[in-house]
Amino acid sequence: MMKRLTGLIGAAVAASMLVMSPAAAELKDILEAGKIKIATPENFTPFGSLGADGEYEGYDIDVAKMIAEDLGVELELVPVTSKQRIPFLETDRVDLVIATLGANPERAKSIWFSHAYAPFFSGAFGKPDVSVSSIDDFAGKKIAVTGGTLEDLAITEDAPEGAEIIRFGDNAATIAAYVSGQADIIVTGNMVALGISNTNPEFGLENKFIIANSPSFIGVKTGNIDLLQWVNVFVLHKKLNGKLDGLSKKWLKTPLPPLPAL
């Protein structure tokens, strides 16, 4: 009986270890295992979501695929929600997090961040026939913005005399006003602008200039210095050869802006 109980316990422990299947973590371990586990967005178009064919697709998905290809290992995508990103990395359920992860001092207490790889930014957007290249060109223009936002504060402080800033209660109202022709320029985030472009392709909406950058970073578990260094070289290489710019144009409909390194 005791022998049988011991055998059952051993089998249960082995099964639990198989289910957990911890990530390889450090670079040499990933290379030896021949597999990398990367957390990607579960449902955040256009960075990561299920496509029509039932496969995950998006900007972050393509970056994860390029990393696995450059490492010469198999890729296991681990779809996550925003709240799962850091815990999954800390508990070795994934090797990297590529899921629109912003860096800040509080998060940096828990994990390490690569150089920026993806563009999140606030900017001024308009049709091709609207000539604007800086905030000084707002003079004589109607500018739609959501009141009380960082974008509102930024342009209110620096807008030239003659600029007509029209504030709305939320993004939906700001978008509706711009789409209906109540403003020449909309000041908002690039993902909001992308939504306008997708529903109104005839606008040919352009990013006139960037007001503030808030890019995304790849998350690496604290202590995995070799992996972090490799990822940083990867990001630099893909910026220099235009691969990240190509993905930005494909998924975000805009060129990759100059992003600051962490």
C-alpha positions as CSV (number, residue, x, y, z in Angstrom):
1,M,0.0,0.0,0.0
2,M,2.8,2.4,1.0
3,K,4.7,1.5,-2.1
4,R,1.6,2.2,-4.3
5,L,1.0,5.6,-2.5
6,T,4.6,6.6,-3.0
7,G,4.2,5.8,-6.7
8,L,1.0,7.8,-7.1
9,I,2.6,10.8,-5.4
10,G,5.6,10.6,-7.7
11,A,3.4,10.4,-10.7
12,A,1.4,13.4,-9.6
13,V,4.5,15.5,-9.0
14,A,5.8,14.5,-12.4
15,A,2.5,15.4,-14.0
16,S,2.4,18.8,-12.3
17,M,5.9,19.6,-13.5
18,L,4.9,18.6,-17.0
19,V,1.9,20.9,-16.9
20,M,3.8,23.9,-15.5
21,S,6.6,23.4,-18.1
22,P,8.7,26.4,-16.9
23,A,10.3,28.6,-19.5
24,A,14.0,28.2,-20.2
25,A,14.7,31.8,-19.0
26,E,18.4,32.6,-19.8
27,L,19.8,32.7,-23.3
28,K,21.9,29.6,-23.1
29,D,19.0,27.6,-21.7
30,I,16.7,28.7,-24.5
31,L,19.3,27.7,-27.1
32,E,19.8,24.3,-25.4
33,A,16.1,23.7,-25.1
34,G,15.5,24.7,-28.7
35,K,12.3,26.6,-27.7
36,I,11.4,30.1,-26.5
37,K,8.1,31.0,-24.8
38,I,6.9,34.6,-25.5
39,A,3.9,36.3,-23.9
40,T,2.0,38.2,-26.5
41,P,-1.4,40.1,-26.4
42,E,-4.4,38.0,-26.1
43,N,-6.8,40.5,-27.7
44,F,-5.3,43.8,-28.6
45,T,-5.5,44.6,-32.3
46,P,-3.3,45.4,-34.2
47,F,-0.6,44.1,-31.8
48,G,-1.9,40.7,-31.1
49,S,-5.3,39.0,-31.6
50,L,-6.9,35.9,-33.2
51,G,-7.1,36.3,-37.0
52,A,-9.8,34.9,-39.3
53,D,-7.8,31.7,-39.7
54,G,-7.8,31.1,-35.9
55,E,-4.1,31.9,-35.6
56,Y,-2.7,34.9,-33.6
57,E,-1.5,37.8,-35.7
58,G,-0.3,41.3,-35.2
59,Y,2.8,43.5,-34.7
60,D,3.9,41.8,-31.5
61,I,3.3,38.4,-33.0
62,D,5.5,39.1,-35.9
63,V,8.3,40.5,-33.6
64,A,8.1,37.3,-31.5
65,K,8.4,35.2,-34.7
66,M,11.5,37.2,-35.8
67,I,13.1,36.6,-32.4
68,A,12.6,32.8,-32.6
69,E,13.8,32.8,-36.2
70,D,17.0,34.7,-35.3
71,L,17.6,32.4,-32.3
72,G,17.0,29.4,-34.5
73,V,14.5,27.9,-32.0
74,E,10.8,26.9,-31.9
75,L,8.4,29.6,-30.8
76,E,5.6,29.0,-28.3
77,L,3.2,31.9,-28.1
78,V,1.6,32.5,-24.7
79,P,-1.4,34.9,-25.1
80,V,-1.8,37.1,-22.0
81,T,-3.9,39.9,-20.6
82,S,-2.3,43.1,-19.4
83,K,-2.4,41.9,-15.8
84,Q,-0.7,38.6,-16.6
85,R,2.4,40.0,-18.4
86,I,4.7,40.7,-15.5
87,P,3.6,37.8,-13.2
88,F,4.1,35.3,-16.1
89,L,7.6,36.6,-16.5
90,E,8.5,36.6,-12.8
91,T,7.2,33.0,-12.4
92,D,9.1,31.6,-15.4
93,R,6.0,30.8,-17.4
94,V,7.5,32.8,-20.3
95,D,11.0,33.8,-21.3
96,L,10.0,37.2,-22.7
97,V,7.0,39.6,-22.8
98,I,6.3,41.2,-26.1
99,A,2.8,42.7,-25.3
100,T,2.7,46.5,-25.6
101,L,4.6,46.8,-22.3
102,G,5.3,50.3,-21.2
103,A,8.3,51.0,-18.9
104,N,8.1,53.0,-15.7
105,P,10.2,53.2,-12.5
106,E,7.7,51.0,-10.5
107,R,7.7,48.2,-13.1
108,A,11.5,48.4,-13.3
109,K,11.7,47.2,-9.7
110,S,10.3,43.9,-10.8
111,I,11.7,43.2,-14.3
112,W,14.1,44.5,-16.9
113,F,13.2,46.2,-20.1
114,S,14.8,46.1,-23.5
115,H,15.3,49.1,-25.8
116,A,12.0,50.4,-27.2
117,Y,10.7,48.3,-30.1
118,A,7.2,49.6,-30.9
119,P,5.6,53.0,-31.3
120,F,3.0,54.3,-29.0
121,F,2.8,58.1,-29.3
122,S,0.5,61.1,-29.2
123,G,0.5,63.2,-32.4
124,A,-1.4,65.6,-34.7
125,F,-3.2,63.8,-37.5
126,G,-4.8,65.2,-40.6
127,K,-5.6,64.7,-44.2
128,P,-2.9,65.1,-46.8
129,D,-4.1,68.5,-48.0
130,V,-3.8,70.0,-44.5
131,S,-0.3,71.6,-44.2
132,V,0.9,71.1,-40.6
133,S,4.4,70.1,-39.5
134,S,4.7,71.6,-36.0
135,I,2.5,73.1,-33.3
136,D,3.3,76.5,-34.7
137,D,1.3,75.7,-37.8
138,F,-1.9,75.3,-35.7
139,A,-2.5,79.1,-36.3
140,G,-5.7,79.5,-38.2
141,K,-6.7,75.8,-37.8
142,K,-9.4,74.1,-35.9
143,I,-7.9,71.4,-33.6
144,A,-10.0,68.6,-32.1
145,V,-8.8,67.1,-28.8
146,T,-10.2,65.3,-25.8
147,G,-10.4,67.7,-22.9
148,G,-8.2,67.1,-19.9
149,T,-5.8,64.6,-21.6
150,L,-2.1,64.9,-21.8
151,E,-2.5,65.9,-25.4
152,D,-4.8,68.7,-24.4
153,L,-2.3,70.0,-21.8
154,A,0.6,69.8,-24.3
155,I,-1.1,71.8,-27.1
156,T,-2.8,74.3,-24.8
157,E,0.5,75.3,-23.3
158,D,2.3,75.8,-26.7
159,A,-0.5,76.5,-29.2
160,P,0.1,79.8,-31.1
161,E,-2.3,82.7,-31.2
162,G,-5.1,82.0,-33.7
163,A,-5.3,78.3,-33.1
164,E,-8.9,77.2,-32.3
165,I,-8.7,74.3,-29.9
166,I,-12.1,72.5,-29.7
167,R,-12.3,70.2,-26.6
168,F,-14.6,67.2,-26.3
169,G,-15.7,65.1,-23.3
170,D,-14.2,61.8,-24.5
171,N,-12.4,60.1,-27.4
172,A,-15.6,59.0,-29.1
173,A,-16.9,62.6,-29.2
174,T,-13.5,63.9,-30.4
175,I,-13.4,61.2,-33.2
176,A,-17.0,61.9,-34.3
177,A,-16.3,65.7,-34.5
178,Y,-13.2,65.2,-36.6
179,V,-14.9,62.7,-38.9
180,S,-17.8,65.0,-39.4
181,G,-15.5,67.8,-40.5
182,Q,-15.7,70.0,-37.5
183,A,-11.9,70.2,-37.2
184,D,-8.9,70.4,-39.5
185,I,-6.6,68.3,-37.2
186,I,-7.2,65.8,-34.5
187,V,-4.7,65.5,-31.7
188,T,-4.8,62.0,-30.2
189,G,-2.9,58.7,-29.7
190,N,-1.7,56.8,-32.7
191,M,-4.0,53.8,-32.0
192,V,-7.0,56.1,-32.1
193,A,-5.8,57.6,-35.3
194,L,-5.4,54.1,-36.7
195,G,-9.0,53.3,-35.9
196,I,-10.1,56.4,-37.8
197,S,-8.0,55.3,-40.8
198,N,-9.5,51.8,-40.7
199,T,-13.1,53.1,-40.8
200,N,-12.4,56.1,-43.1
201,P,-9.7,55.0,-45.5
202,E,-10.7,57.7,-47.9
203,F,-9.3,60.3,-45.5
204,G,-5.7,59.2,-46.1
205,L,-5.0,60.3,-42.5
206,E,-1.4,61.2,-41.9
207,N,0.7,61.7,-38.8
208,K,1.8,65.3,-39.1
209,F,4.1,65.3,-36.1
210,I,4.6,63.6,-32.8
211,I,3.7,65.4,-29.6
212,A,4.9,62.8,-27.1
213,N,6.4,59.3,-27.3
214,S,5.3,56.5,-25.0
215,P,6.8,53.4,-26.7
216,S,6.6,49.7,-25.9
217,F,9.5,47.6,-24.5
218,I,10.3,43.9,-24.4
219,G,10.1,42.5,-20.8
220,V,13.0,40.3,-19.6
221,K,13.2,38.6,-16.2
222,T,15.6,40.4,-13.8
223,G,19.0,38.7,-13.8
224,N,18.9,37.4,-17.3
225,I,21.6,39.7,-18.5
226,D,22.7,37.6,-21.6
227,L,19.1,37.4,-22.8
228,L,18.6,41.2,-22.3
229,Q,21.8,42.0,-24.2
230,W,20.8,39.7,-27.1
231,V,17.3,41.3,-27.3
232,N,18.8,44.8,-27.4
233,V,21.1,43.8,-30.3
234,F,18.0,42.2,-32.0
235,V,16.0,45.5,-31.6
236,L,18.9,47.6,-32.9
237,H,19.5,45.3,-35.9
238,K,15.8,45.3,-36.9
239,K,15.7,49.1,-36.7
240,L,18.8,49.4,-38.8
241,N,17.7,47.0,-41.5
242,G,14.1,48.4,-41.7
243,K,12.3,45.3,-40.5
244,L,10.6,47.0,-37.6
245,D,9.7,50.0,-39.8
246,G,8.1,47.5,-42.2
247,L,6.0,46.0,-39.5
248,S,4.9,49.4,-38.3
249,K,3.8,50.3,-41.7
250,K,2.0,47.0,-42.1
251,W,0.1,46.9,-38.8
252,L,0.1,50.5,-37.6
253,K,-0.1,52.2,-41.0
254,T,2.6,54.6,-40.0
255,P,6.4,54.7,-40.3
256,L,8.4,53.8,-37.1
257,P,9.2,57.0,-35.4
258,P,12.6,57.6,-33.7
259,L,12.2,55.8,-30.4
260,P,14.3,56.6,-27.3
261,A,16.3,53.7,-25.8
262,L,15.7,52.8,-22.2
